[in-house]
Amino acid sequence: MRASRSYCCTEGWPPPEYWNPTVPHFPDRTSIVPQRPGFGTCLDSSAETPAEAVLERELAYVRALATDLEETPVLFGHSYGALTAIEAAKEIDAEAVIAYEPAVLPEEYRRHANLADRMEQLIERGDRRAAVKRYIEHVLHPGGIDDLDAWLATWPPWPDCVDLAEEVVRMNRAVEQYQCPTRFDVNVPVFVLSGTGGPDFLRESARAVHDALPHSWFSEFDTISHSGPAEAPELISSTAQLFLREVRNETLEHRTARTNLGR
């Protein structure tokens, strides 16, 4: 039986396989997980697409995907993919947006952000692994970790993701350049999610994005990190399904919620 609607799942920098734990929890819908342009098999150079053009490149890609669909999609994004999904909803016909910790920096934090510069310095010294590790520690282990190498040994994207070091730098420059508007011109319902296990600056910006959206629902999950959709797919998916039911029943209110995993 053909799904009644579609998901278009957009990602930050991990490969499309990031969504493998999540997709099975939406059996009634067709899930479309594209390869991000600029990453993996779709590499382009920084001369062709500088940091300031990254968002528009990805928006054009999502717009093209949505145009080709016969059904109105739900845009489900994580990190930079979440920002892309929200921005894309300004122009395309979407049923709703689900955005886990959009890659938006609080303004005061953004003014002093230098992760891209620090990563680039390591790459220039020939230490690509250290550059990517710096990013992983910053975003996935903000409180520190006793043995990062042991953790990486069990993390599926490692070490292949080291090949994307320059692309991660470029994405981070795009994040550092983006300024969150006081109001998003988005007319569809948006579900913004965050977790207490991730960086404080992303939790703060998730709430700022929620406040800037005219039709928004916010939920924060105890202990879940920035890898929420892959880390706790059943919980994230069931909460997203509740949001979509409220969208369809037109009972959505601009409100916040806190979800305790009890772990």
N, C-alpha and C positions, 0 to 999 in steps of 0.2 A: 504494500500500500504506500502510495506516495505521501510524504510528509506534507502537512497542511501549510507549513511555513519553513523558512530557512534561517540558519544561523550563518553569519559571516564572522569567523573568529580571527581577530587581528592581534599580533604579538609584538613584543618589544624586540629583543635580540635573539632569544633562543630559537631553535628550529621549529618547524610546524609540529613535530612530534610532541612538543610541549603540551598540546591539547589532547593527546591520547587518553589521559585519565579522565578528562571531562566529557568528551563527546558521547560515550556510552550512556551517560545520565540524561541525555535528551533524545530518547529513541523515537519520539513522535515528530522529530524535525530533521531536515537535511542539514548537515553541518559542512560548511565550506571553509577549509583551512588553507589559505593561500601561502605561498612562499613570499616573504616580505621582499619587495624590490630593494636592491642594494645589499642584500644578504644572501649567503649560500650560493644557489645556482644563478642568482640574478645580480651578481656583483656589478657595480659601476664605480668609476673613479671619483675622487673628491673634486677633480677638475670639472667633470661632467655634472656632478650634483654636489655642490658645496653644502655645508651644514645648514645654511639659511634656506636652502631649497628642499631639504629632506621632507619636511611635513607636506609640502605641496605635491611632491613626487608620490608620496604614499596616499594622499587624498585622491589624487588622480587615479591611482590603481584601484582603490576601494570604490570610487564612483563608477569605474568601468565594470567592475565585478557586479555591482548592484544593478547597473543598467541591463546586464545580460540575464539577470534572473527573471523568471516569470512570476515570482512571488515577492511580496514585501518582506525583506529580511529583518531579523533582529541582529544588531551589531554588537558583538561580544568581544571586548578588548581587554588586554592586560598590559600595564605599564605604558610604553610608547604607543602600543596598539590601542590602549584605552583612550589616550588623547586623540589619536587618529579617528577612532570611532565617533567620539563626541563632535569633533570638528566636521567630520563627513556628514553627520546628521543635520548640519545646517543647510545642506544642499540636496541630499538624496531622500527618497521616499523610504523611510524605515519605520517599522512598527514600534521599536524601542531601542534603547542602548543600555548595555550592561558594561560597566567600566570598573575594573579592579585596579585601584591605586594608579590613576593616570600619572604619567611622567610629567608632572608640573611641579615647579619649585616655588615655595613661599617667597615672596618678593625680597625680604631681608636676607634670606638664605641664598637666593639666586645672585644677589649682588656680589657675594664673596665666593661663589662656587668656582672651583678650579680642578675638578676631577679630570676633565678632558685634558687639561695642561699636564697634570701629573702623570696620566697614562701616556701621553705623547712623549714625555721626557724619557720614560722607561723604554718605549718602543725605539726611540732614537739611540738609546744605549744598547739596543739589541736584545732587550729582555722582554719579549712579547708576553711570555707566561706571567711574569710579574705584573705587567700592565693589566691583563685580564683578571688576575687575582685581586688587584687593587679594586677593580670595579665590583667583583663578586663580594668581597669583604664589605665594601661600602653599602651595597644595596641589600644583600641577602643575609649578612651577619653583622649588623650595625653594632651589636653589643660585644663583638669579638667571638672568637672560636678557638678552642684549645689546639686542635690539629686540623687546619684547613686542608692540608694535603690528603689526609685520610678521608675527609668529607668529599673532596673532589673525586677521589677514586671511586666513589659510589654514585656520582652525579652524572647522568647520561650524556649531557652535552660536552663534558670534559674528556679528552683534551682537544677535541675537534674545534671547539669554539675559539681556541687560540688563533686559528686562521682568520678570524673575524676581528682581530684586535683593532685595526684601523677603522673598521666600520662601527665598532662600539665607541671609539673616540668621536667619530663624526656624529653619531646619534647623541652622545652626551653633550656635544657642543650645541646641537639643535635644542636639547632640553634646556641648557643654560641660557639660550637666547630667547626662549619662549616666555612671554609674559601673560599670566592668567588675567583674562578680562574681568571687569566687575560684573559683567552680565554676558552670558552666552546666548546668542540668537538661535536657540535650538527649541523647536516647538514640540518635539516628541518626548515622552517620558524617559528619564535616565535613572538608572540604578547605579549609584556610586558605592563601591565596597572598599573596605580597608581591613587591616589586621594589626593587632597590638604587637605582634612579633616582628614587624618590619621597622624601617627607619622612621623616626619621629617626624622628619620633614615631609615624608610622603603621607603620613597620617594627617598632618596639618593641612597639606595641600589638597588631600581628598575631600576634607570638609570644606575647604575654600571653593573647590570646584562645585560641590553640592550646593553651597549657598549661592553660587553665581548662575545656577541653572533654574529656569522658571518652573520646570516640572520635574522634580527630583525626589528620590528616595535614597536614604543613606543607611548603611549597616556596617558596624564594626565588629569583627570577630576576635574574641580573646585567643591569644597565643599564636594565631596564624601569621606567617611571614609574608613578605612581598610575593612569594611564589604561590599565593592562595589557590588559584584554580587547579594547579597541579598537586599542591600539598593536601588540600581538603576538598576534592572534587565533589563528593557526595553532598557535603554541607553547602558549599557554594552553589551547586546546581539546584538543590531543593529550595534554597532561598531565592534564587533567580526565578524558578518556576512560580513561586508564590507571587513575586513581583509581576510576572507576566500575566498571571490570572487576574490580578487586580487591574492591570492595564486593560485587559479584555472586558472586565466587568465595570470599568470606569469608576473604580472606587479608590484610585490612587490619591494619596494625600502627600503634601510636601512635609516629610517627617523623617525622623532618625530612629534607628533601632540599634540595640547592642545584643550580640549573640554570644553566649558563653558556651564554649565547647565542653566544659567540665573536665578538662584534662590538664 
